[in-house]
Amino acid sequence: MGYDDGTLGVFDLRTNRVAHKLGRHYGSVLAVQMDDIKVVSGGNDRQTRVFDLRTGTTMWSAEDVYPVSYVKFTDRLLVTGSHCASPSPFDPFAVNTERIKMTK
């Protein structure tokens, strides 16, 4: 579950309590997906973050030009999406490395 304070809560369904509180976006969390190892989130801060569920640390993050409101991953791919108020100057079918800043 994503919170307005930018943190993520992972609930244990057996106890109905927070098992892990993760990370921090600088703004609201807008999208979350998880598996047994990682949690991927997108936020109002334009960040996509991948957290290690076992350690609670950030494994990877990237910044986009708009808030990230959709995340979906498989074992090989990660897709993010956002809503923008005006048409994007970027070709969505071209690879544009200037659009995303990668951080580790």
ABEGO torsion letter per residue (X at the ends): XBBAAGBBBBBBAAAGBBABBBEBBBEBBABBBBBAABBBBBBAAGBBBBBBAAAGBBABBBBBABBBABBBBBAABBBBBBBBABBBABBAABBBAAABBBBX
